[in-house]
């Protein structure tokens, strides 16, 4: 698999609005995009630091995966996303190597990216996202 860079780090938060002052006023990075991804039941906010983004993930429903994550583990790092040239090819490659997939095919994500997740049981406890423009 060819990874070009870390696309973003996903951080689960209870409230984006409550987190914005920390990122903007303390860290000095500006939020450049807030959007809702309805099929994932999440609201996202993005900050760019160099080539890497920070994605805040706020649940929009009590039954969303982010709400369940926060309930079980609290706020914090949720996943790491790697940029790949072809998500489906990368999925095929890692599945052939025995990695358990959450997504068998790419789906739409925030910022118009094609995304797919690898199961943390196969990635040493790290929820891993593969994504491409």
N, C-alpha and C positions, 0 to 999 in steps of 0.2 A: 504494500500500500504506500502511496506517495502522499505524505503530509507536507503541505507548504508552510503552515504556521498555526499557532494557536489562534483560532478565530475569536473565541470569547470564553470567559469564565461566567457561569451562571450562578447567581446568588439568590437564594430564596429569602424573601422578606415579607413581613406582614403588611407593610404599607410603604409604597414607593414615595409618597409625599413626605412621610416621616424620615426617610433615608436621604432624600435630595440634599438637605443642608449639609450633611456630612461630606458627601462627594463633591458638591459644588463649593461650599464655603471653607471646609477644612482641607480637603485634598486639592481643591482648585481645578477640578475637571467639570466641564459643562455637559449636562444631559442634552443630547442632540436628537433623541427620538423617543417618544412614548407611544405605544400602540397596544391594542388588545388583540390577542390571538384567540378568537372565540372557541374554536374547536379544541383547544388545549386548556381552556378555562383559566387563562392567565393574562395579566397585564404586564408588559415589559417596558423597561427604561434602559437606554443605552448610553454609555460613556466610552470614548475612544482614548486610549493611552498608547501612543506609538501605533503599531500595527494591530494591537490586541484590543478587544472591547471587553467591557464589563457589562453584563446583562443582569439587571435586577428583575426578579420574577415575583409578582404579587398574585396570589390566587384570587380568582373572581367568583369562585364557588367553593363551598365547603367540601365537595367531593372531588376537587381537582387534585392531581398528583402533588402539586406544590403545597396545597393545604395539608395534605396527609404527611408530606415530608416535614413541614414545620411542626405539626402536632407531635410527630414521633421524635424528631431530632432538634427542633428549634431552628431559628434563622441561621443561615450560613451558606457556605459553598455547597451548591447542588450538583453541578456538573462542569466538565471541561469539554470544550468543542474544538475539534481539529478541522481545518480546511483541507479538503481533498478535491482533486479535479473531477471525480465521478463518484457520487455516493453509492450508486447501485453496484458498481464494480468493486468498491471497497467493501461493501456488505458481503458480496459474493466471496471475496477473498478471505475475510476474517471468519465467515461461517464455515468455509472449507477447512479452516485451521482449528475448528472446534469452538469458536466463540458463540455464545448464546446471544441471539438478537432480540431486541424489543420490537424493532421495526424491520420487517422483511423487505420493505420497499421504502424509498424516500417519500416524505410528505412535506407539506408546506409549513414553514416556520416564520418567525418574526423577520422583518426586513426583506421578505420575499425569498429567503433562502430555502433550499431543499435540504431537509434534515433527516437523520435517522439515529436511533440510540442503540448502543450495545449494553447488554445487561451487566450490572455491576458484579454479579456472581461470577462472570467470566473475565472481568477486568480488575481483579484484586480489590474490589470494593469501591471503585471509582466509576460513577455513571459517566459514560463517554458518549459524546455526540459527534457525528460526522456531518459536515455541512459543505455546501457549495453554492455559489451565486446562481 
